[in-house]
Amino acid sequence: MLFCSCLVGLGQGACTNLSQVLISQMLPETERQSTMGLTTTFTNLGGIVFIMGGGQLAATNGWVNNYWIYLFSALILIVILTLVPMHPAAVNAANDQDTGEQIKLNKYVFYCAFWGFCTLLLNNVLNNNISLFVAEEKLGATSQAALTSTVSLIGGMLCGLIVGVIGKRFKYSSITISFILYGLSYLLIGLGHSLWLAFVGSFIVGAAMSIAMGQFPYLISISVGKNSVSMALGVYVAIYSIGVWSVLSSLIH
């Protein structure tokens, strides 16, 4: 199971990086921001489908059936092969003169990777503990405790639809807004001591994650040269993923 989990992580990292690279290469800068926001929407939508679908499968005849939900990967492959062009045309021909340049990563790539790490750290600390918090504090039943994580995905899904608008309106403060929302959500959950406030806080966490994780890839894509986008986004994904690993390691120990 650990080996298979490793393979799932490798696949997730590769798909995340590749989708962001394709968006950067196939869309002009004016459309990247909103499109990268939409990726968080559909990522959260997929999370909801997997959680609910896997739960229903597990309820039918044991926990092993939960893994049948991974058959969705075949559907994803069919969609990609059908809809994504194998040789996309350049959208910014005027900016293609740098195709012979070497790969260069500037400080902004590592800034975004570091703050992405912090975002995933904050996000996964709550998502991995909110159900336990609700159950131990007797704020609700077991089913309601499990629902709090789904509420976070709904918040991320809905906010992802307007990430492009938020990024354009709050061009220099959208990341700050996301961290303020994280602080607000933790205050609501920790001090409110109410199931409904736990739902609201979880929803806000999902929204904050969607804002931040929709902005970072866009900022990286416009801060480096065309030849460096793929490597820059790969470094970004690798570093912020440590945030997930750190939380999981702390839970194991």
MIKOL-464297 format. One record per residue: residue number from 1; residue in one letter; chain; z negated, y negated, x of N, C-alpha, C, O in turn. Coordinates in pm, whole numbers. Layout:
BEGIN
REC num residuo cadena   n.zz   n.yy   n.xx  ca.zz  ca.yy  ca.xx   c.zz   c.yy   c.xx   o.zz   o.yy   o.xx
REC NUM       A      A      Z      Y      X      Z      Y      X      Z      Y      X      Z      Y      X
...
// end
This chain:
BEGIN
REC num residuo cadena   n.zz   n.yy   n.xx  ca.zz  ca.yy  ca.xx   c.zz   c.yy   c.xx   o.zz   o.yy   o.xx
REC   1       M      A      0    120     82      0      0      0      0   -126     86     63   -227     53
REC   2       L      A    -73   -119    199    -75   -234    289     63   -259    347    108   -373    359
REC   3       F      A    132   -149    385    266   -162    440    362   -221    337    442   -309    370
REC   4       C      A    353   -174    213    440   -227    107    407   -374     78    497   -454     50
REC   5       S      A    279   -408     84    240   -548     65    299   -636    174    339   -750    150
REC   6       C      A    304   -581    297    365   -653    408    513   -677    381    564   -786    408
REC   7       L      A    581   -576    330    723   -590    298    746   -693    188    841   -771    193
REC   8       V      A    658   -693     88    668   -793    -19    652   -933     38    725  -1025      2
REC   9       G      A    555   -948    129    534  -1079    192    653  -1124    274    690  -1241    271
REC  10       L      A    713  -1030    348    833  -1063    425    948  -1106    334   1018  -1202    362
REC  11       G      A    965  -1032    225   1070  -1068    131   1047  -1202     65   1140  -1281     48
REC  12       Q      A    922  -1227     28    890  -1355    -35    914  -1471     60    972  -1572     22
REC  13       G      A    870  -1455    185    891  -1561    283   1039  -1586    309   1082  -1700    320
REC  14       A      A   1116  -1478    319   1260  -1492    344   1329  -1560    226   1413  -1649    246
REC  15       C      A   1295  -1519    105   1358  -1579    -14   1321  -1726    -29   1405  -1809    -63
REC  16       T      A   1192  -1758     -3   1148  -1897    -14   1223  -1985     84   1273  -2092     48
REC  17       N      A   1230  -1939    210   1299  -2017    312   1447  -2030    282   1504  -2139    292
REC  18       L      A   1511  -1918    244   1654  -1919    221   1693  -2007    102   1793  -2078    108
REC  19       S      A   1614  -2003     -5   1646  -2085   -122   1639  -2233    -88   1722  -2312   -134
REC  20       Q      A   1541  -2272     -7   1529  -2413     33   1643  -2454    126   1693  -2566    117
REC  21       V      A   1683  -2363    215   1795  -2392    305   1924  -2409    225   2002  -2500    253
REC  22       L      A   1947  -2322    127   2068  -2331     45   2071  -2462    -33   2176  -2525    -44
REC  23       I      A   1958  -2501    -87   1952  -2628   -159   1986  -2744    -66   2059  -2835   -104
REC  24       S      A   1932  -2740     56   1958  -2846    153   2104  -2852    194   2158  -2960    217
REC  25       Q      A   2168  -2736    204   2307  -2732    250   2407  -2755    138   2517  -2806    163
REC  26       M      A   2373  -2719     17   2469  -2722    -93   2458  -2845   -182   2549  -2874   -260
REC  27       L      A   2347  -2919   -172   2327  -3035   -259   2310  -3162   -178   2252  -3158    -69
REC  28       P      A   2357  -3274   -228   2334  -3402   -161   2188  -3442   -173   2114  -3389   -255
REC  29       E      A   2146  -3538    -89   2006  -3579    -87   1958  -3628   -222   1841  -3610   -256
REC  30       T      A   2046  -3690   -300   2006  -3745   -429   1965  -3638   -530   1894  -3667   -626
REC  31       E      A   2010  -3514   -508   1980  -3407   -602   1879  -3305   -549   1829  -3222   -624
REC  32       R      A   1849  -3312   -420   1761  -3211   -360   1620  -3218   -415   1558  -3115   -444
REC  33       Q      A   1568  -3340   -430   1428  -3356   -468   1397  -3290   -602   1302  -3213   -613
REC  34       S      A   1478  -3319   -702   1454  -3262   -834   1480  -3112   -834   1411  -3037   -904
REC  35       T      A   1579  -3066   -757   1610  -2923   -753   1499  -2844   -685   1464  -2736   -730
REC  36       M      A   1444  -2898   -576   1333  -2830   -510   1209  -2830   -599   1127  -2737   -592
REC  37       G      A   1195  -2933   -683   1088  -2931   -782   1109  -2820   -884   1014  -2755   -927
REC  38       L      A   1234  -2800   -922   1264  -2694  -1018   1236  -2555   -961   1204  -2463  -1036
REC  39       T      A   1248  -2540   -829   1216  -2409   -770   1070  -2373   -793   1037  -2256   -813
REC  40       T      A    981  -2474   -789    840  -2445   -818    821  -2408   -964    737  -2323   -996
REC  41       T      A    899  -2469  -1052    891  -2433  -1194    927  -2287  -1216    855  -2214  -1284
REC  42       F      A   1039  -2245  -1159   1083  -2108  -1181   1000  -2008  -1102    988  -1892  -1143
REC  43       T      A    942  -2051   -990    850  -1963   -918    727  -1934  -1002    683  -1820  -1011
REC  44       N      A    672  -2040  -1064    555  -2021  -1151    590  -1943  -1276    511  -1863  -1325
REC  45       L      A    711  -1967  -1329    756  -1889  -1445    766  -1741  -1410    725  -1655  -1488
REC  46       G      A    820  -1713  -1291    826  -1575  -1245    687  -1514  -1228    666  -1397  -1258
REC  47       G      A    593  -1596  -1179    455  -1548  -1165    396  -1508  -1299    327  -1406  -1311
REC  48       I      A    422  -1590  -1402    372  -1559  -1535    433  -1429  -1587    363  -1345  -1642
REC  49       V      A    563  -1413  -1568    632  -1292  -1614    576  -1170  -1542    552  -1066  -1605
REC  50       F      A    555  -1181  -1410    505  -1067  -1334    363  -1030  -1374    331   -912  -1388
REC  51       I      A    277  -1133  -1394    138  -1104  -1430    129  -1040  -1567     63   -938  -1585
REC  52       M      A    197  -1100  -1665    190  -1049  -1801    265   -916  -1814    217   -821  -1876
REC  53       G      A    385   -910  -1754    463   -786  -1762    395   -672  -1689    390   -560  -1739
REC  54       G      A    342   -700  -1569    272   -596  -1494    148   -548  -1567    117   -428  -1566
REC  55       G      A     76   -641  -1631    -42   -603  -1707     -8   -512  -1824    -78   -415  -1852
REC  56       Q      A    102   -545  -1893    144   -461  -2005    186   -322  -1958    156   -222  -2023
REC  57       L      A    256   -316  -1845    297   -186  -1792    177   -104  -1748    172     17  -1772
REC  58       A      A     80   -169  -1685    -39    -98  -1640   -120    -46  -1758   -185     59  -1749
REC  59       A      A   -116   -120  -1869   -194    -80  -1987   -134     42  -2056   -203    110  -2132
REC  60       T      A     -6     71  -2031     60    182  -2101     15    318  -2050    -15    408  -2128
REC  61       N      A     10    333  -1916    -24    466  -1864    -72    459  -1719    -23    531  -1633
REC  62       G      A   -169    372  -1694   -228    366  -1560   -173    254  -1474    -69    196  -1504
REC  63       W      A   -246    224  -1367   -215    110  -1282    -86    128  -1204    -24     28  -1165
REC  64       V      A    -42    251  -1181     81    275  -1104    202    214  -1173    294    167  -1107
REC  65       N      A    201    215  -1304    314    159  -1380    332     10  -1357    438    -46  -1384
REC  66       N      A    227    -54  -1309    235   -198  -1280    348   -228  -1182    410   -334  -1188
REC  67       Y      A    376   -134  -1091    475   -157   -986    618   -148  -1037    711   -184   -964
REC  68       W      A    639    -99  -1160    774    -99  -1215    825   -241  -1237    946   -261  -1253
REC  69       I      A    736   -339  -1238    777   -478  -1259    868   -525  -1145    943   -620  -1162
REC  70       Y      A    860   -457  -1029    943   -497   -915   1089   -463   -935   1173   -498   -851
REC  71       L      A   1122   -396  -1044   1263   -373  -1075   1334   -505  -1104   1457   -511  -1103
REC  72       F      A   1256   -611  -1130   1316   -742  -1148   1393   -787  -1024   1483   -870  -1034
REC  73       S      A   1357   -733   -909   1426   -772   -785   1575   -735   -792   1658   -805   -734
REC  74       A      A   1607   -626   -861   1749   -589   -877   1822   -693   -960   1938   -725   -932
REC  75       L      A   1756   -745  -1063   1816   -850  -1146   1838   -976  -1064   1941  -1043  -1078
REC  76       I      A   1742  -1008   -979   1755  -1126   -893   1875  -1112   -800   1951  -1207   -781
REC  77       L      A   1891   -994   -743   2004   -969   -652   2137   -986   -725   2230  -1043   -670
REC  78       I      A   2145   -936   -849   2269   -948   -927   2300  -1094   -955   2415  -1137   -944
REC  79       V      A   2198  -1171   -991   2218  -1314  -1020   2266  -1388   -896   2357  -1470   -904
REC  80       I      A   2205  -1358   -781   2243  -1424   -656   2388  -1392   -620   2466  -1482   -589
REC  81       L      A   2424  -1265   -625   2559  -1225   -590   2663  -1283   -686   2778  -1305   -648
REC  82       T      A   2622  -1306   -809   2715  -1356   -911   2731  -1507   -908   2842  -1558   -926
REC  83       L      A   2622  -1579   -885   2623  -1724   -904   2620  -1807   -776   2666  -1921   -776
REC  84       V      A   2568  -1752   -668   2558  -1831   -545   2685  -1809   -462   2716  -1695   -429
REC  85       P      A   2757  -1915   -428   2879  -1899   -348   2849  -1848   -208   2754  -1891   -144
REC  86       M      A   2932  -1755   -162   2911  -1697    -30   2946  -1797     82   2889  -1791    191
REC  87       H      A   3040  -1886     54   3082  -1986    153   3083  -2123     87   3189  -2175     52
REC  88       P      A   2965  -2183     70   2957  -2313      0   3027  -2423     78   3019  -2427    201
REC  89       A      A   3094  -2511      7   3161  -2624     70   3059  -2730    110   2957  -2747     43
REC  90       A      A   3088  -2802    217   3000  -2909    262   3000  -3022    160   3105  -3062    110
REC  91       V      A   2879  -3074    129   2869  -3181     30   2858  -3319     94   2882  -3420     29
REC  92       N      A   2822  -3322    220   2808  -3449    290   2902  -3450    411   2857  -3448    525
REC  93       A      A   3030  -3455    383   3128  -3447    492   3111  -3558    593   3139  -3540    712
REC  94       A      A   3064  -3674    545   3048  -3788    635   2937  -3765    736   2934  -3829    842
REC  95       N      A   2844  -3673    705   2731  -3650    793   2744  -3520    872   2647  -3473    931
REC  96       D      A   2863  -3463    872   2881  -3333    935   2921  -3343   1082   2950  -3241   1145
REC  97       Q      A   2921  -3463   1138   2965  -3476   1275   2863  -3423   1374   2892  -3413   1494
REC  98       D      A   2742  -3389   1325   2638  -3342   1416   2633  -3190   1426   2533  -3134   1471
REC  99       T      A   2741  -3123   1384   2739  -2977   1380   2724  -2915   1518   2684  -2799   1528
REC 100       G      A   2754  -2987   1625   2741  -2932   1758   2607  -2960   1823   2584  -2919   1937
REC 101       E      A   2519  -3030   1755   2391  -3064   1812   2299  -2943   1821   2313  -2848   1744
REC 102       Q      A   2206  -2949   1916   2107  -2843   1929   2000  -2858   1822   1983  -2964   1763
REC 103       I      A   1928  -2748   1801   1819  -2750   1703   1704  -2832   1758   1656  -2807   1869
REC 104       K      A   1660  -2930   1682   1549  -3017   1723   1451  -3031   1607   1490  -3063   1495
REC 105       L      A   1324  -3006   1635   1218  -3021   1536   1133  -3142   1573   1081  -3149   1684
REC 106       N      A   1120  -3236   1481   1039  -3353   1509    898  -3337   1453    866  -3235   1392
REC 107       K      A    817  -3438   1473    676  -3429   1433    658  -3418   1282    558  -3363   1236
REC 108       Y      A    754  -3469   1206    740  -3467   1061    745  -3325   1005    685  -3297    902
REC 109       V      A    816  -3237   1073    819  -3096   1032    679  -3037   1039    636  -2967    947
REC 110       F      A    608  -3065   1148    475  -3009   1166    372  -3080   1079    274  -3019   1037
REC 111       Y      A    393  -3210   1052    308  -3279    956    317  -3212    820    215  -3182    758
REC 112       C      A    439  -3189    773    459  -3127    642    404  -2985    641    345  -2942    541
REC 113       A      A    422  -2911    751    371  -2775    758    218  -2774    753    159  -2689    686
REC 114       F      A    156  -2868    822      9  -2873    821    -45  -2905    682   -137  -2840    635
REC 115       W      A     14  -3005    617    -33  -3042    483      5  -2935    381    -64  -2918    281
REC 116       G      A    116  -2864    405    148  -2750    321     43  -2641    336      5  -2578    237
REC 117       F      A     -3  -2618    459   -111  -2524    485   -237  -2563    407   -301  -2478    344
REC 118       C      A   -272  -2691    411   -391  -2739    339   -373  -2722    188   -468  -2687    118
REC 119       T      A   -252  -2747    139   -225  -2732     -4   -243  -2589    -49   -309  -2563   -150
REC 120       L      A   -184  -2494     25   -197  -2352    -11   -341  -2305      3   -385  -2219    -72
REC 121       L      A   -414  -2362    100   -554  -2326    117   -634  -2367     -6   -710  -2287    -61
REC 122       L      A   -617  -2491    -49   -686  -2539   -169   -645  -2462   -293   -728  -2427   -377
REC 123       N      A   -516  -2435   -303   -464  -2369   -422   -516  -2226   -435   -557  -2183   -543
REC 124       N      A   -514  -2152   -325   -551  -2011   -332   -702  -1990   -335   -749  -1888   -386
REC 125       V      A   -778  -2084   -282   -924  -2075   -295   -961  -2076   -443  -1046  -1997   -486
REC 126       L      A   -899  -2163   -519   -929  -2169   -662   -872  -2049   -737   -944  -1984   -813
REC 127       N      A   -745  -2018   -716   -682  -1910   -792   -747  -1774   -766   -749  -1689   -855
REC 128       N      A   -799  -1754   -645   -861  -1626   -613  -1007  -1617   -656  -1067  -1510   -650
REC 129       N      A  -1065  -1729   -698  -1207  -1730   -733  -1237  -1779   -874  -1349  -1762   -922
REC 130       I      A  -1140  -1841   -941  -1169  -1903  -1070  -1208  -1799  -1175  -1299  -1824  -1255
REC 131       S      A  -1142  -1683  -1175  -1177  -1579  -1273  -1319  -1529  -1250  -1395  -1510  -1345
REC 132       L      A  -1355  -1508  -1123  -1490  -1463  -1089  -1592  -1569  -1127  -1701  -1537  -1175
REC 133       F      A  -1558  -1697  -1105  -1648  -1807  -1140  -1675  -1810  -1290  -1790  -1824  -1332
REC 134       V      A  -1571  -1797  -1370  -1586  -1800  -1516  -1671  -1683  -1564  -1755  -1699  -1652
REC 135       A      A  -1649  -1565  -1505  -1724  -1447  -1546  -1870  -1456  -1504  -1959  -1427  -1584
REC 136       E      A  -1896  -1495  -1379  -2034  -1499  -1330  -2116  -1609  -1395  -2236  -1592  -1418
REC 137       E      A  -2052  -1722  -1426  -2122  -1832  -1492  -2129  -1813  -1643  -2183  -1898  -1714
REC 138       K      A  -2074  -1701  -1691  -2076  -1668  -1834  -2014  -1780  -1919  -2066  -1817  -2024
REC 139       L      A  -1903  -1832  -1869  -1831  -1936  -1943  -1736  -1877  -2046  -1693  -1946  -2138
REC 140       G      A  -1704  -1749  -2032  -1612  -1686  -2125  -1604  -1537  -2101  -1667  -1485  -2009
REC 141       A      A  -1526  -1469  -2184  -1508  -1325  -2171  -1416  -1293  -2054  -1358  -1383  -1993
REC 142       T      A  -1401  -1165  -2023  -1317  -1123  -1911  -1172  -1163  -1932  -1105  -1205  -1837
REC 143       S      A  -1123  -1151  -2055   -984  -1189  -2084   -962  -1339  -2063   -857  -1382  -2016
REC 144       Q      A  -1063  -1419  -2100  -1053  -1563  -2081  -1060  -1600  -1933   -995  -1694  -1888
REC 145       A      A  -1139  -1525  -1857  -1147  -1548  -1713  -1012  -1522  -1648   -969  -1599  -1561
REC 146       A      A   -945  -1415  -1689   -813  -1383  -1633   -709  -1487  -1674   -613  -1510  -1601
REC 147       L      A   -728  -1549  -1791   -632  -1646  -1841   -628  -1774  -1758   -526  -1843  -1756
REC 148       T      A   -739  -1806  -1689   -744  -1930  -1612   -638  -1935  -1502   -583  -2041  -1474
REC 149       S      A   -611  -1820  -1439   -507  -1817  -1334   -369  -1840  -1393   -284  -1904  -1332
REC 150       T      A   -346  -1787  -1514   -218  -1807  -1581   -200  -1954  -1619    -89  -2007  -1612
REC 151       V      A   -309  -2020  -1658   -303  -2162  -1691   -256  -2243  -1571   -181  -2340  -1586
REC 152       S      A   -301  -2205  -1452   -257  -2273  -1329   -106  -2261  -1311    -40  -2358  -1274
REC 153       L      A    -52  -2143  -1337     92  -2123  -1326    168  -2208  -1428    275  -2260  -1399
REC 154       I      A    111  -2221  -1549    174  -2304  -1651    177  -2451  -1607    277  -2520  -1626
REC 155       G      A     66  -2497  -1548     62  -2634  -1497    168  -2658  -1391    234  -2761  -1391
REC 156       G      A    183  -2561  -1299    286  -2573  -1196    426  -2570  -1253    514  -2642  -1207
REC 157       M      A    446  -2486  -1353    578  -2473  -1415    620  -2602  -1484    733  -2648  -1466
REC 158       L      A    530  -2661  -1562    563  -2783  -1636    580  -2902  -1543    671  -2984  -1561
REC 159       C      A    492  -2913  -1444    501  -3027  -1351    625  -3018  -1264    681  -3120  -1224
REC 160       G      A    669  -2895  -1234    789  -2879  -1153    912  -2941  -1216   1007  -2977  -1146
REC 161       L      A    912  -2953  -1349   1026  -3013  -1419   1041  -3162  -1389   1150  -3217  -1402
REC 162       I      A    931  -3226  -1350    934  -3372  -1329    899  -3411  -1185    873  -3527  -1156
REC 163       V      A    900  -3311  -1094    869  -3342   -955    966  -3445   -898    926  -3534   -823
REC 164       G      A   1094  -3431   -933   1193  -3527   -883   1164  -3668   -930   1177  -3763   -853
REC 165       V      A   1123  -3683  -1056   1089  -3815  -1110    966  -3871  -1040    963  -3989  -1003
REC 166       I      A    864  -3786  -1021    742  -3830   -952    773  -3872   -809    724  -3974   -762
REC 167       G      A    856  -3793   -740    890  -3824   -602    965  -3956   -588    944  -4029   -491
REC 168       K      A   1052  -3986   -684   1127  -4111   -677   1041  -4232   -715   1055  -4339   -657
REC 169       R      A    953  -4213   -812    869  -4325   -856    755  -4351   -760    716  -4466   -739
REC 170       F      A    701  -4245   -701    591  -4258   -605    638  -4205   -470    586  -4106   -418
REC 171       K      A    737  -4273   -415    807  -4227   -296    714  -4207   -178    730  -4111   -102
REC 172       Y      A    616  -4295   -161    530  -4290    -43    388  -4241    -75    301  -4244     12
REC 173       S      A    364  -4199   -196    227  -4161   -233    218  -4032   -313    110  -3996   -360
REC 174       S      A    329  -3960   -331    327  -3839   -415    236  -3731   -355    166  -3662   -429
REC 175       I      A    236  -3716   -222    150  -3616   -160      4  -3655   -176    -81  -3570   -202
REC 176       T      A    -26  -3783   -162   -162  -3832   -183   -207  -3804   -325   -321  -3764   -349
REC 177       I      A   -118  -3826   -420   -150  -3800   -561   -185  -3653   -582   -278  -3621   -656
REC 178       S      A   -112  -3564   -517   -139  -3421   -534   -278  -3385   -483   -348  -3305   -546
REC 179       F      A   -320  -3442   -370   -452  -3411   -317   -563  -3475   -401   -672  -3419   -412
REC 180       I      A   -536  -3591   -459   -632  -3651   -552   -650  -3561   -674   -761  -3543   -724
REC 181       L      A   -539  -3504   -722   -547  -3412   -835   -627  -3287   -800   -703  -3236   -883
REC 182       Y      A   -611  -3237   -678   -692  -3123   -635   -841  -3158   -640   -922  -3080   -691
REC 183       G      A   -877  -3275   -586  -1017  -3317   -588  -1070  -3330   -730  -1183  -3290   -758
REC 184       L      A   -988  -3388   -819  -1029  -3404   -958  -1051  -3268  -1024  -1147  -3250  -1098
REC 185       S      A   -962  -3174   -998   -974  -3042  -1060  -1102  -2971  -1015  -1170  -2909  -1097
REC 186       Y      A  -1134  -2979   -885  -1255  -2913   -836  -1380  -2978   -896  -1477  -2908   -926
REC 187       L      A  -1379  -3111   -913  -1493  -3179   -975  -1510  -3135  -1120  -1622  -3111  -1166
REC 188       L      A  -1399  -3126  -1192  -1405  -3085  -1332  -1463  -2945  -1347  -1547  -2919  -1433
REC 189       I      A  -1416  -2854  -1262  -1460  -2716  -1272  -1605  -2700  -1225  -1685  -2632  -1289
REC 190       G      A  -1638  -2764  -1113  -1771  -2746  -1056  -1881  -2816  -1133  -1991  -2763  -1145
REC 191       L      A  -1853  -2935  -1184  -1956  -3014  -1251  -1952  -3001  -1403  -2053  -3023  -1470
REC 192       G      A  -1836  -2964  -1458  -1823  -2959  -1603  -1893  -2841  -1667  -1949  -2853  -1776
REC 193       H      A  -1892  -2727  -1599  -1957  -2605  -1647  -1915  -2574  -1791  -1998  -2555  -1879
REC 194       S      A  -1784  -2571  -1812  -1729  -2545  -1944  -1600  -2467  -1928  -1524  -2491  -1834
REC 195       L      A  -1574  -2373  -2018  -1453  -2294  -2011  -1330  -2382  -2027  -1231  -2364  -1956
REC 196       W      A  -1336  -2476  -2120  -1220  -2563  -2142  -1193  -2652  -2023  -1077  -2678  -1989
REC 197       L      A  -1299  -2700  -1958  -1279  -2781  -1837  -1227  -2694  -1722  -1154  -2743  -1636
REC 198       A      A  -1264  -2567  -1721  -1209  -2475  -1621  -1059  -2457  -1644   -981  -2451  -1549
REC 199       F      A  -1018  -2449  -1771   -876  -2441  -1803   -803  -2568  -1759   -696  -2561  -1698
REC 200       V      A   -863  -2684  -1790   -801  -2811  -1752   -790  -2822  -1600   -686  -2862  -1548
REC 201       G      A   -898  -2786  -1530   -897  -2792  -1384   -794  -2699  -1324   -725  -2736  -1228
REC 202       S      A   -781  -2579  -1379   -682  -2484  -1331   -540  -2536  -1356   -452  -2520  -1272
REC 203       F      A   -519  -2597  -1471   -388  -2656  -1503   -353  -2766  -1402   -240  -2774  -1355
REC 204       I      A   -451  -2851  -1370   -428  -2961  -1276   -398  -2908  -1137   -315  -2964  -1065
REC 205       V      A   -465  -2799  -1098   -437  -2738   -967   -291  -2694   -958   -224  -2717   -857
REC 206       G      A   -242  -2631  -1064   -103  -2589  -1065     -8  -2707  -1057     94  -2701   -988
REC 207       A      A    -41  -2816  -1128     42  -2936  -1123     42  -2997   -984    146  -3039   -934
REC 208       A      A    -76  -3004   -921    -87  -3061   -786     -7  -2980   -686     61  -3036   -600
REC 209       M      A    -16  -2847   -696     60  -2760   -606    210  -2781   -623    284  -2784   -525
REC 210       S      A    253  -2796   -747    395  -2814   -775    447  -2944   -715    557  -2948   -659
REC 211       I      A    368  -3050   -725    409  -3179   -668    423  -3168   -516    525  -3207   -460
REC 212       A      A    319  -3116   -452    320  -3110   -306    427  -3015   -252    504  -3052   -164
REC 213       M      A    431  -2893   -306    523  -2793   -253    668  -2819   -293    760  -2760   -237
REC 214       G      A    688  -2908   -390    824  -2950   -422    872  -3063   -333    992  -3081   -314
REC 215       Q      A    776  -3140   -278    811  -3255   -195    831  -3219    -48    921  -3270     17
REC 216       F      A    746  -3130      5    751  -3100    148    888  -3051    195    939  -3102    294
REC 217       P      A    950  -2953    128   1083  -2909    175   1187  -3020    171   1273  -3028    259
REC 218       Y      A   1179  -3104     69   1273  -3216     60   1254  -3312    177   1351  -3355    239
REC 219       L      A   1130  -3346    208   1103  -3438    319   1151  -3380    451   1204  -3452    535
REC 220       I      A   1132  -3249    469   1179  -3185    592   1332  -3189    599   1389  -3214    706
REC 221       S      A   1398  -3165    486   1545  -3157    486   1610  -3290    522   1723  -3292    572
REC 222       I      A   1542  -3401    496   1599  -3533    529   1547  -3589    660   1590  -3696    704
REC 223       S      A   1452  -3518    724   1394  -3570    848   1454  -3507    973   1428  -3554   1084
REC 224       V      A   1533  -3400    957   1595  -3334   1073   1745  -3327   1054   1796  -3349    944
REC 225       G      A   1816  -3297   1162   1960  -3283   1156   2002  -3160   1079   1922  -3070   1054
REC 226       K      A   2128  -3156   1042   2179  -3046    959   2159  -2910   1025   2122  -2814    958
REC 227       N      A   2182  -2901   1156   2168  -2774   1226   2024  -2728   1239   1997  -2612   1270
REC 228       S      A   1930  -2820   1216   1788  -2789   1236   1715  -2756   1107   1599  -2717   1109
REC 229       V      A   1783  -2773    993   1715  -2755    864   1660  -2614    849   1545  -2596    810
REC 230       S      A   1741  -2514    879   1699  -2375    861   1577  -2342    945   1481  -2283    895
REC 231       M      A   1578  -2380   1072   1465  -2354   1160   1342  -2433   1116   1231  -2381   1117
REC 232       A      A   1363  -2558   1077   1251  -2643   1036   1182  -2585    913   1059  -2580    907
REC 233       L      A   1260  -2542    816   1201  -2484    695   1135  -2350    724   1035  -2315    662
REC 234       G      A   1191  -2274    819   1129  -2148    858    992  -2170    921    897  -2098    890
REC 235       V      A    982  -2270   1009    854  -2305   1070    755  -2351    964    637  -2314    967
REC 236       Y      A    804  -2431    871    719  -2481    762    663  -2365    679    544  -2362    651
REC 237       V      A    748  -2272    639    704  -2157    558    605  -2072    636    505  -2026    580
REC 238       A      A    632  -2050    765    545  -1966    847    406  -2027    860    306  -1955    852
REC 239       I      A    398  -2159    880    268  -2224    900    190  -2233    770     70  -2205    768
REC 240       Y      A    257  -2273    661    178  -2286    537    135  -2150    484     36  -2141    411
REC 241       S      A    206  -2045    519    166  -1911    474     34  -1868    536    -35  -1781    482
REC 242       I      A      0  -1927    649   -130  -1896    711   -242  -1937    617   -350  -1878    620
REC 243       G      A   -218  -2038    533   -319  -2079    435   -351  -1966    339   -468  -1946    305
REC 244       V      A   -249  -1894    295   -271  -1779    207   -346  -1669    281   -441  -1612    228
REC 245       W      A   -303  -1641    403   -365  -1536    483   -511  -1566    512   -594  -1476    513
REC 246       S      A   -543  -1694    537   -680  -1733    567   -771  -1707    449   -882  -1657    466
REC 247       V      A   -725  -1740    329   -806  -1719    209   -828  -1571    185   -940  -1528    158
REC 248       L      A   -721  -1491    195   -732  -1348    172   -824  -1282    274   -901  -1192    240
REC 249       S      A   -818  -1327    399   -903  -1271    503  -1051  -1300    475  -1137  -1215    495
REC 250       S      A  -1078  -1422    428  -1216  -1458    396  -1269  -1375    279  -1387  -1340    276
REC 251       L      A  -1181  -1344    183  -1222  -1263     68  -1253  -1119    112  -1347  -1058     63
REC 252       I      A  -1172  -1066    205  -1193   -929    252  -1326   -917    326  -1399   -819    309
REC 253       H      A  -1356  -1020    410  -1479  -1015    489  -1601  -1056    407  -1713  -1057    458
// end
